[in-house]
Amino acid sequence: MSSKPRQPPSRLLTLERTIARLTLHREQLESLSRKYWRARRAIYLTGSLSALLTWYLAGGTIALILGLIFVVLFAGVATYHNRVRESITRHGLMLEIKNVQVARINLDWDRLPPADQSPRETDHPFETDLDLTGDRSLHRLLDTAATTEGSRKLRAWLLNNEPDASIIKERQLLVSELRKLSLFRDKLHLYAVLVSSDSALRDRKGYRVDRWDSRALVSWVEHAIPADSLRPTVILLSLLAAAHITLFILGALNLLPFIWPFSFLLYIGAMIIKQGRIATAWGEVQDLEKALRRFGAVFKYLESRRCSGLPQLQKLCAPLLDPRKRPSAELSRIERMAAALGLRTNAMLWLIVHAFVPWDFFFTFRLEQLKKEISQELPRWLNVWYELEALNSLANLAWLNPHYTFPEIVSGQHLFAARRLGHPLLKPDHKVCNDVRLDDETHVVLLTGSNMAGKSTFLRTIGLNLRLAYVGSPVNADTLQLSLFKLFTCINVSDSVQDGLSYFYAEVKRLKQLLSAVEAGDELPILFMIDEIFRGTNNRERHIGSGAFIRALSHRRNAVGLIATHDLELTRLADEIPGLANFHFCEEVSDGRMVFDYLLRSGPCPTTNALKIMQIEGLPVGEG
């Protein structure tokens, strides 16, 4: 069941060449930018001095013509300079994307974007045991999402304990298409961060730590539009504005000199009465602008690609590709309305404009109309984008690890069969791959081995690859065949001071949850993994309780799994329980040091090492 470790293929060389090329190009652009700066200063100084000198020698007309020539020249140079500066920004962001990809390959956690800080579910069947979430987790390694919602969708996929074969197959096809589109994925990520690159938060090492939060868009759409339409108010205010302007003109001509102030006060009074509606709209719009620009940029890029020749991606993005209602165009309309309402940030100009036209009322009315038009479409567009971000995270893992393979989902049996299964959170030079098989004939594996030999890591290896398989990702294995299971683990049990639970009682409660899940007879079988069963009690009671619990699990035909233990007496259960098999990890002592090969072997463990470890570290071990 074991195989020698091997070094997987790597994308590092490709990425290093890309980084070197981008770095060189950025340096060339920065050199060009400095030349443009010098040219702009030279044109400004030369133009100013030439215009002054020409004014003095040849008069104002020639000086004005000369000045205009220099202004046009300066504007042209500034335009090209701005393009160079934008290109420098894009190259810097792309370099950042590539450096993070290198960090993902090298498992350089210090250089990865921060982990999602959502609290863990303490009662979840496996979240706290498998390093799925947190600082050094599978979720953090995978997550390339620019939005909070996209990141949390990927997290939800990883934690979902109701696998569906059709969904898995659909995601596998999408990830297969996206894996080949590395430039497409990089550009999507680039456009996602480009809009706000100047204002992005960064950590002390200079890496971006911000994510979009599209709640402003969602809240705006979900916020109910008042039942009374603004249309009558806009019409009334427009008529009052037209009346007071007309009366003002007549007054200026001494035709109706005393009526205009009364019409103006009537116009202003009507606006004040309805001002609350405008204030509400302004409060909503303030948070919209950044989100609109970000989503507009990525939607526009997606629309330009059309996803031709990519049937699965085209199906996913269909709501974004309707030429009759393009998301980027609709969001641009909203952005223009929001920008128009932003006039109130310039108090003087706002007062002048509103003295003649009901500006805020008109654009608030138009914004409410737009909200009605896209209230059904915008949530669909956002959900497509969140799903695409989660899929891109999986595709990025697949591209960075070309030796990973897609698992095969089988039906009609309880099966987990892998060749060269590796831990996705271990560096390649520290990783040992093993073969493993659980099926209807061998449905419980008793895993023994010395301290630090690799039992807990092996359990997490199975669990993490199972989660990757069920989200539609390739897995760290040469081959993996598996059926659909609900996963339940008991690995990182801890006591709870707040709840008054001892370690042993917390473990008992956890194992009771597992047994209840198995006895519930759910449509999906349970794949369980237990590490050091009943470690919180004395040897005699642990042995009795462990034996009884293993028998209870073994007699259930809807459960398969692995149990790691130090209790070598339990290995005798294989002689009396059909379907229970022994496997182990072991070690050697070489030059006074413990040496582990982390290879899985059949049979019970022939050695123990607790006393050896104590002796190596200089602790007394007694006699015999």
Secondary structure, DSSP 4 states (H G I P E B T S, - for coil): -B----PPP-SHHHHHHHHHHHHHHHHHHHHHHHHHHHHHHHHHHHHHHHHHHHHHHH-HHHHHHHHHHHHHHHHHHHHHHHHHHHHHHHHHHHHHHHHHHHHHHHT-GGGSPPPP-PPP-TTSSSTTTTT-SSTTSHHHHH---SBHHHHHHHHHHHH-----HHHHHHHHHHHHHHHT-HHHHHHHHHHHHHTTTTT--B-TTS-B---B-THHHHHHHHSPPPSS-SHHHHHHHHHHHHHHHHHHHHHHTTSSTTTHHHHHHHHHHHHHHTHHHHHHHHHHHTTHHHHHHHHHHHHHHHHHHTTTT-HHHHHHTGGG--TTS-HHHHHHHHHHHHHHHGGGGSHHHHHHHHTTS-HHHHHHHHHHHHHHHHTTHHHHHHHHHHHHHHHHHHHHHHHH-TT-B--EE--SS--EEEEEE--TTS-GGG---EEEEE-SSS-EEEEEE-TTSSHHHHHHHHHHHHHHHHTT--BSSSEEEE---EEEEESS---BTTTTB-HHHHHHHHHHHHHHHHHTT-SSPEEEEEESTTTTS-HHHHHHHHHHHHHHHHT-TTEEEEEEES-GGGGGGGGTSTTEEEEEE-EEEETTEEEE----EES------HHHHHHHTT------
